[in-house]
Amino acid sequence: MINFKELATKYKTPLYVYDFDYMSAQYNELKDAFRARKSILAYAVKANSNLSVVRHFAKLGAGADCVSIGEVRRAFLAGIPAYKIIFSGVGKNDDEIREAIQKEILYINVESEAELGRVELIAKELNAVSRISIRVNPNIDPQTHPYISTGLHDNKFGVDLESAKRMYIKANNSAFLDPVGIHFHIGSQLTELKPIYESAEIVADLVRSLANIKIELKFFDIGGGLGVVYKDEVTIKPYDYSQAILGTLKGLDLTVICEPGRFLTANAGYFLTKVLYEKQNGEKKFVVVDGAMNDLIRPSLYNAYHRIEAITNSAKETRKVDIVGPVCESGDFLAKNYELPELEHNDLLVVHSAGAYGFGMGSNYNTRGRSAEIAVESGVDRMIRKRETFEDLIAPELEFLEK
Ligand SMILES: *Cc1c(COP(=O)(O)O)cnc(C)c1O
C-alpha cells in the first residue's frame, strides 16, 4: 500500500505517483502471454514518457514505440537498444526520418505512400538502407471513443490494403528500403477482442499474399490499445488477446510486436491533489482543488472517468460535487457529479488510473508549473522529475524581453 498522505506531505501537491512494481507485473503478464512465439513488447512511450519509467521497462527487456524523434531519443537515453525501437506516426519530418535511419532503429512505421517516398529519398541521400514497416488500416470499427479510434478509413492513420501491397512492392524493389514488418493499431482503450482479431486476420492474409510474391516479412506488429479498468469496464485478458492474435499466424514465421502503453502504466499511476476550498453556486456544489486540467486533461478532453478517493478525517455523508481546478476554463474539471464526503482545506484527493496520458499530456497553461513525479518501488519512493519552477517556465522567453 502506498502512503499517499505521507508522499503528499513530503513532495507537496499536485503530484504524480507511479507504482513501478505494478508496471512490472503488467509487463510480465503480457510478455508471458506471448511466450509461444518470439515477441517484443515495445512500450508506447507517449503513454508516460518519463525517462525513469522508460528505463524501468528497458530493464524488463522492453522495446519502445515512439511517435516523434524526441521519444526516440528518450528511448535511447533510457537504455532501450536500437534493434527494439520503432518510429511510428502520421507526420514525420525529414530531420526525424534522417535521424531514425542514422540511429539504425528496428524500423520506421510508414503511414502513407508519400512518406514512403520521403523515407526512400532520405535513405538514398544517406546511402543507407531503411528498414520499414507499413501501417495498414484494416477498416474495422474498434468500438471505442471516436477520439482514440484509429482503424477506420475516415481517420488519418495508416493506408488501405491495396495501397499497402503497392507500397511493399515498391519498397521491395528499392535499393534503399527493406520492408521487414507490417503494422496495425486500431485504437486505444479497446475492450472488445473481436475487432482486434478481425484486423489481425486481414493483416495476416496480406502477409501471406506478400509471401506468395516473395516479399517475406519478419515482424507482425499488432499495435497497442489494450483497455484497462477505469470504472467498471470488462477488459480483454492478456492470454485471450495473445491466443486470438497467434491463432491468425498459423504457418507464418513472424516475431510478434505489441505496443502497449495504457495497459502498462494507467493503473500504476495516481494523481494527488489537495482541496483548497468548497463553494456553492446556487444548487451546485464545487470542490476547488490545486490540481487542474493542465496536470490531467483526460476528463476535459475525453470526458474520461477517473476514480477519486478522498482522504479526510471528516467521515461525513457524501453528496454530489464537481471537482474543479484553478484554471480559467469551464472545462477545467477532474470529475462532475461525483460522490464525495464533505471536505476541508488540505484534505487529499487521490485520482486513480492516472499513469497513462496524464503527466505527458500536461501543459503550462495559466503559467502553472508541471507537478513533480515520484516512483515507488519495493516500498521505497524516489523523485523522477522535479516540480517545474516559475524560472523554468520563463527561461525560454527571458532573453528576448526588451529592457
Ligand atoms: C498510442 C499508440 C500506442 C499505444 O496505445 P495504448 O492505447 O496506450 O496501448 C501503440 N501504438 C501506436 C502506433 C500508437 O499510436
The ligand as a Gaussian input file, in Angstrom:
#p B3LYP/6-31G(d) Opt

LIG

0 1
 C       -0.776000       5.386000     -28.991000
 C       -0.210000       4.213000     -29.682000
 C        0.032000       3.018000     -28.982000
 C       -0.332000       2.821000     -27.541000
 O       -1.704000       2.846000     -27.322000
 P       -2.287000       2.387000     -25.898000
 O       -3.741000       2.510000     -26.076000
 O       -1.755000       3.319000     -24.882000
 O       -1.843000       0.982000     -25.663000
 C        0.623000       1.986000     -29.668000
 N        0.954000       2.094000     -30.980000
 C        0.733000       3.227000     -31.682000
 C        1.142000       3.302000     -33.092000
 C        0.149000       4.316000     -31.055000
 O       -0.085000       5.423000     -31.752000

